[in-house]
Amino acid sequence: MADTAKPRHLAPEYGSQFRDEEVAAAYAHRPPYPPETFTILESLLGPRPRAVLELGAGTGDLTYGLAPLVDTLIAVEPSQPMLERGLRRVGAGSGHVEWLNIAAEDHDFRGPYAAVIAAESFHWLDWHRVMPRIATGLVRAGHLVLVERALAAPSPWDEELRALIRAYTTNRDYVPYDLVTELVTRKLLAVAGTAFTEAIEHRQHVDDYVESFHSRNGFSRARLSAAHAREFDDGLKTLVRRSCRDDTVRLTVRARVCWRRPGAPRPLGGHT
């Protein structure tokens, strides 16, 4: 029988790091979603009126661009420091956006929703609890949509960076993985479509690039010792400055958008 348990490195004790003030503060240094992400999302939402549920809205990286596309947006976020930043970012003028400081597993999922969207958050949820409830909250043609951003091309320092991360991360269980593959393997999702945005260039100062790593699981400044945090930062700056003489980091970023009704019986497929 196939193992349906989540990978150990996605356990709740690791996900709890995103409730740290230090992680929320570092989130501003992550690259943005390419604008094309929202063009793809709008094509999946169907006719108006559109009610959408976003799970794990964080500091509003996706919420900010999604809000103008919908008539009602429920943004669920269990981390109070994240939610507070999301509220300030999306703005009080977005009266059709409701923020809920609860875990996705505690939401009622009554809907009906044109889409349930999770951007870089679904890996932390209890998949077996939320998947059946998402399905009941969607309109007939609605989708579960998973959004992730990643580098479109490796950086010159990638190999050394991986070694540095292994040396300092507090998530000692981490192994490389792909969320969609994990869900498909467990027969929790059958992918109907996949779209990638064009890559965009994102520039930031080396200090901001290094700080962005402290928004990641395993690198909360609240969980690292001050000495280890300093050693990691200094080591990464040394690696980056070999290739970025002007202290400007240039990254190419793209997003992947996958969609399908949860638990749908169709086989894995899609287009790019």
C-alpha positions in Angstrom: 0.0 0.0 0.0 1.3 3.4 -0.9 2.4 5.7 1.9 -0.1 8.6 2.0 1.6 10.5 4.9 3.1 13.9 4.1 6.8 14.2 3.8 8.4 14.7 7.2 9.9 18.1 6.3 6.3 19.5 5.8 5.3 18.6 9.4 3.3 21.2 11.4 6.2 22.1 13.6 8.1 23.3 10.6 5.1 25.2 9.2 4.7 26.9 12.5 7.7 29.0 11.7 5.5 31.2 9.5 3.9 32.5 12.6 7.1 34.2 13.6 7.3 38.0 13.4 10.8 37.6 11.9 9.6 35.5 9.0 6.8 37.8 8.2 9.1 40.8 8.2 11.5 39.1 5.8 8.7 38.3 3.3 8.9 41.7 1.7 12.2 40.7 0.2 10.8 37.8 -1.9 10.5 38.3 -5.6 7.0 39.4 -6.9 4.8 37.1 -9.0 5.1 37.9 -12.7 2.2 40.0 -13.9 1.2 37.3 -16.3 0.3 35.1 -13.3 -2.9 37.2 -12.9 -3.8 36.9 -16.5 -3.7 33.1 -16.2 -5.7 33.2 -13.0 -8.4 35.5 -14.5 -8.9 33.0 -17.3 -9.7 30.3 -14.8 -12.3 32.2 -12.8 -15.3 32.0 -15.1 -18.1 34.6 -15.4 -18.9 37.2 -12.8 -19.9 37.4 -10.0 -16.7 35.7 -8.9 -16.2 34.6 -5.3 -12.7 33.2 -4.6 -11.1 31.7 -1.5 -7.4 32.1 -1.0 -5.7 29.7 1.4 -2.6 30.8 3.2 -2.7 34.4 1.9 0.5 35.3 3.8 1.4 39.0 3.4 -0.7 39.4 0.3 1.8 38.7 -2.4 -0.9 37.1 -4.6 -3.9 38.7 -2.9 -2.9 42.2 -4.0 -3.0 41.3 -7.7 -6.0 38.9 -7.3 -8.4 41.3 -5.6 -9.2 43.5 -8.7 -10.2 40.3 -10.6 -12.9 39.1 -8.3 -16.1 40.4 -6.6 -15.6 38.6 -3.3 -12.2 37.4 -1.9 -11.9 35.5 1.3 -8.2 35.5 2.4 -7.4 32.9 5.0 -4.1 33.3 7.0 -3.3 31.7 10.3 -0.2 33.8 11.1 -1.2 37.1 12.8 2.1 38.9 11.7 1.5 37.8 8.1 -2.2 38.8 8.1 -1.4 42.3 9.6 1.0 43.0 6.7 -1.5 41.7 4.2 -4.2 44.0 5.5 -1.9 47.0 5.2 -0.8 46.0 1.7 -4.1 45.3 0.1 -5.6 48.3 1.8 -8.7 49.2 3.6 -10.3 50.3 0.4 -10.7 46.8 -0.8 -14.0 46.3 0.9 -14.7 43.1 -1.0 -11.6 41.4 0.6 -12.2 39.7 3.9 -9.2 38.5 5.9 -9.7 35.6 8.3 -7.0 34.8 11.0 -7.7 31.1 11.0 -6.1 27.9 9.6 -7.4 26.7 6.3 -8.5 23.5 8.0 -10.8 25.5 10.3 -12.6 27.4 7.4 -16.2 26.2 6.7 -15.7 26.1 2.8 -19.4 26.9 2.3 -18.8 29.0 -0.8 -19.8 28.6 -3.5 -16.4 29.6 -4.9 -15.3 30.0 -8.5 -11.9 28.9 -7.4 -9.9 28.0 -4.3 -6.4 29.3 -4.7 -3.2 28.5 -2.8 0.0 30.3 -3.6 3.1 28.7 -2.0 1.0 27.6 1.0 -0.7 24.3 0.2 2.3 22.1 1.2 1.7 23.2 4.8 -2.0 22.1 4.9 -3.5 18.9 6.1 -4.2 17.6 2.6 -6.5 14.8 3.6 -8.7 17.2 5.7 -9.0 20.0 3.2 -9.2 18.3 -0.2 -12.8 16.9 0.3 -14.0 20.2 1.8 -12.5 22.2 -1.1 -14.4 20.0 -3.5 -17.7 20.7 -1.8 -17.2 24.5 -1.8 -16.5 24.9 -5.5 -19.0 25.8 -8.2 -19.6 23.0 -10.8 -16.9 24.3 -13.1 -14.6 25.6 -10.3 -11.0 24.7 -9.8 -8.4 24.3 -7.1 -5.5 26.4 -8.3 -1.9 26.0 -7.0 0.5 28.8 -7.7 4.3 28.7 -7.2 7.1 31.0 -8.2 10.6 29.9 -8.8 13.8 30.9 -10.6 13.7 30.3 -14.3 17.4 29.8 -14.5 20.0 28.7 -12.0 22.3 31.2 -10.3 26.1 30.9 -10.6 26.2 30.2 -6.8 23.5 27.6 -6.7 25.6 24.5 -5.9 27.4 26.2 -3.1 24.1 27.7 -1.9 22.6 24.3 -1.5 25.5 23.2 0.7 25.2 26.4 2.8 21.5 25.8 3.3 22.1 22.2 4.4 24.6 23.4 6.9 22.4 26.0 8.6 18.7 25.1 8.1 16.8 24.2 11.2 14.6 21.9 9.1 16.9 18.9 9.3 14.3 16.6 7.6 14.2 18.6 4.3 14.4 16.8 1.0 13.7 18.2 -2.5 10.1 17.7 -3.6 7.4 18.9 -6.0 4.0 19.7 -4.4 1.9 18.7 -7.4 3.8 15.4 -7.7 3.2 14.6 -4.0 -0.6 15.3 -4.4 -0.9 13.3 -7.6 1.0 10.3 -6.1 -1.4 10.3 -3.2 -4.4 10.4 -5.6 -5.5 13.7 -4.1 -5.3 15.7 -7.3 -5.4 15.0 -11.1 -4.0 18.0 -13.0 -6.1 19.3 -15.8 -3.9 22.1 -16.8 -0.5 23.7 -16.1 0.7 27.1 -17.3 4.0 28.8 -16.9 4.5 32.6 -17.1 7.2 34.2 -19.1 10.3 34.8 -16.9 10.8 38.3 -15.6 14.0 39.9 -14.3 14.0 40.8 -10.6 16.8 43.0 -9.3 17.5 43.6 -5.6 20.4 44.6 -3.4 22.5 41.7 -2.1 21.4 42.5 1.4 17.7 42.2 0.5 18.4 38.9 -1.4 20.1 37.4 1.7 17.3 38.6 3.9 14.7 36.9 1.7 16.1 33.5 2.9 14.9 34.4 6.4 11.3 34.3 5.1 11.8 30.6 4.3 11.1 27.5 6.4 14.3 26.6 8.3 15.7 30.1 8.4 13.5 32.0 10.8 15.7 34.4 12.8 13.6 33.4 15.9 14.8 29.7 15.5 18.4 30.2 14.4 21.0 31.3 16.9 22.4 34.8 16.3 25.8 33.3 15.5 24.4 30.8 12.9 22.2 33.5 11.3 25.3 35.8 11.0 27.4 33.0 9.6 24.8 32.1 7.0 24.3 35.7 5.9 28.1 36.3 5.6 28.6 33.1 3.7 25.8 33.8 1.2 27.0 37.4 0.7 30.5 36.0 -0.1 29.1 33.6 -2.7 26.9 36.2 -4.3 29.5 39.0 -4.5 31.8 36.8 -6.6 29.2 37.2 -9.4 27.5 40.5 -8.5 30.3 43.0 -8.2 27.9 46.0 -8.0 26.0 44.3 -5.1 22.9 44.0 -7.4 21.4 40.5 -7.7 19.6 39.8 -10.9 17.2 36.9 -10.9 14.9 35.5 -13.5 11.6 34.5 -12.0 8.6 32.7 -13.4 5.4 31.3 -11.9 3.7 27.9 -12.4 -0.1 27.7 -12.2 -1.7 24.2 -11.9 -5.5 23.6 -11.7 -8.1 20.8 -11.4 -11.0 19.9 -9.2 -9.5 18.0 -6.2 -10.0 14.2 -6.3 -11.0 14.4 -10.0 -10.7 11.0 -11.7 -9.0 12.2 -14.9 -5.4 11.2 -15.4 -2.5 13.7 -15.1 -2.2 15.9 -18.1 -2.0 19.5 -19.1 -0.3 22.1 -21.3 2.4 24.6 -20.9 
